[in-house]
Amino acid sequence: MAVIHRTTMEPGKLQLLAAWLPSRPWYRGTGAPELTRAGGFRLDDPEGDVGIEFMVVTDTSGDGPVAYHVPVTYRGAPLDGAGEALVGTSEHGVLGRRWVYDGAHDPVLVAQLLALLHGQTEPQAQSLSDTPDPSVAVSPAPAGPTAVDASVPVHEGKHSTAVVLDTEAGEGAAAPVTLEVRRVLLPEDSGAGDADADADVLGHVTAGWSLPGGEEIRGRFAVLARGPR
């Protein structure tokens, strides 16, 4: 299980994200984000080397608050070939220098998110060590492979990031499966989930976050589906 250290990071997570978010195609703000933490959860790396966190941050710099889902990984050394996915580096008070990556481009995070969708791992509390988070709901996908090659295609869209995977689809044929990581979060009752109610959706992850006024809200964080999304 991942250990949550009560220590400092310099620069902090919100500082790193505030500098990085405006470069994303799904960013909707003014270019100068004003971020607050709003929720999230963690997954464990079976090897114990990579920190995996699914963060929700709210940007209040515009006309109305926008909640962004930013899965990140924390590594003790650079990830080969992932320079464009680097959010930044930070000095951790216990672990030393950490390389922080956009997790949708990190094969370790993608593999563990698939494991979650296949019912093979358990979501963990964002800020507590060795503590499951029962508030994270999974509509499980059928059992399938979770190994992820570092070269899998990743496509950035206006609302989400799509990780395109190949799986076996009978008689050895390869069929594309897309892991869609939602970036701009919307509440369940907004009607945004209606598009997921089709035969191509294999599973999804729903979790919660807080609005600026303190209201708790829930929505889809990730969807696994057949074909392109």
ChimeraX attribute file (.defattr): number of C-alpha atoms within 10 A of each C-alpha:
attribute: neighborCount
match mode: 1-to-1
recipient: residues
	/A:1	13
	/A:2	19
	/A:3	12
	/A:4	13
	/A:5	13
	/A:6	9
	/A:7	9
	/A:8	12
	/A:9	16
	/A:10	13
	/A:11	13
	/A:12	13
	/A:13	17
	/A:14	15
	/A:15	14
	/A:16	16
	/A:17	18
	/A:18	18
	/A:19	14
	/A:20	17
	/A:21	19
	/A:22	16
	/A:23	10
	/A:24	11
	/A:25	13
	/A:26	18
	/A:27	19
	/A:28	17
	/A:29	18
	/A:30	13
	/A:31	15
	/A:32	14
	/A:33	22
	/A:34	17
	/A:35	20
	/A:36	14
	/A:37	17
	/A:38	20
	/A:39	21
	/A:40	24
	/A:41	22
	/A:42	25
	/A:43	25
	/A:44	23
	/A:45	18
	/A:46	12
	/A:47	8
	/A:48	10
	/A:49	13
	/A:50	19
	/A:51	22
	/A:52	27
	/A:53	22
	/A:54	19
	/A:55	19
	/A:56	25
	/A:57	25
	/A:58	24
	/A:59	24
	/A:60	18
	/A:61	15
	/A:62	14
	/A:63	8
	/A:64	9
	/A:65	16
	/A:66	20
	/A:67	23
	/A:68	24
	/A:69	23
	/A:70	23
	/A:71	25
	/A:72	24
	/A:73	25
	/A:74	20
	/A:75	18
	/A:76	15
	/A:77	12
	/A:78	15
	/A:79	16
	/A:80	7
	/A:81	9
	/A:82	14
	/A:83	11
	/A:84	9
	/A:85	16
	/A:86	19
	/A:87	21
	/A:88	18
	/A:89	22
	/A:90	19
	/A:91	15
	/A:92	16
	/A:93	13
	/A:94	11
	/A:95	12
	/A:96	11
	/A:97	17
	/A:98	19
	/A:99	18
	/A:100	25
	/A:101	25
	/A:102	20
	/A:103	23
	/A:104	24
	/A:105	25
	/A:106	24
	/A:107	19
	/A:108	24
	/A:109	26
	/A:110	23
	/A:111	17
	/A:112	23
	/A:113	27
	/A:114	25
	/A:115	21
	/A:116	22
	/A:117	28
	/A:118	21
	/A:119	15
	/A:120	13
	/A:121	16
	/A:122	20
	/A:123	20
	/A:124	23
	/A:125	20
	/A:126	19
	/A:127	16
	/A:128	16
	/A:129	14
	/A:130	13
	/A:131	15
	/A:132	16
	/A:133	18
	/A:134	12
	/A:135	14
	/A:136	18
	/A:137	16
	/A:138	21
	/A:139	16
	/A:140	18
	/A:141	19
	/A:142	11
	/A:143	12
	/A:144	12
	/A:145	13
	/A:146	20
	/A:147	14
	/A:148	17
	/A:149	13
	/A:150	15
	/A:151	11
	/A:152	14
	/A:153	12
	/A:154	16
	/A:155	13
	/A:156	16
	/A:157	14
	/A:158	13
	/A:159	17
	/A:160	20
	/A:161	22
	/A:162	24
	/A:163	21
	/A:164	20
	/A:165	21
	/A:166	16
	/A:167	15
	/A:168	13
	/A:169	10
	/A:170	8
	/A:171	6
	/A:172	8
	/A:173	9
	/A:174	12
	/A:175	13
	/A:176	14
	/A:177	22
	/A:178	22
	/A:179	27
	/A:180	24
	/A:181	26
	/A:182	23
	/A:183	23
	/A:184	20
	/A:185	22
	/A:186	19
	/A:187	15
	/A:188	16
	/A:189	11
	/A:190	9
	/A:191	9
	/A:192	13
	/A:193	13
	/A:194	10
	/A:195	8
	/A:196	16
	/A:197	9
	/A:198	9
	/A:199	8
	/A:200	14
	/A:201	18
	/A:202	21
	/A:203	20
	/A:204	23
	/A:205	19
	/A:206	16
	/A:207	20
	/A:208	22
	/A:209	23
	/A:210	18
	/A:211	17
	/A:212	16
	/A:213	6
	/A:214	9
	/A:215	8
	/A:216	13
	/A:217	15
	/A:218	18
	/A:219	19
	/A:220	24
	/A:221	26
	/A:222	24
	/A:223	24
	/A:224	27
	/A:225	22
	/A:226	18
	/A:227	15
	/A:228	14
	/A:229	18
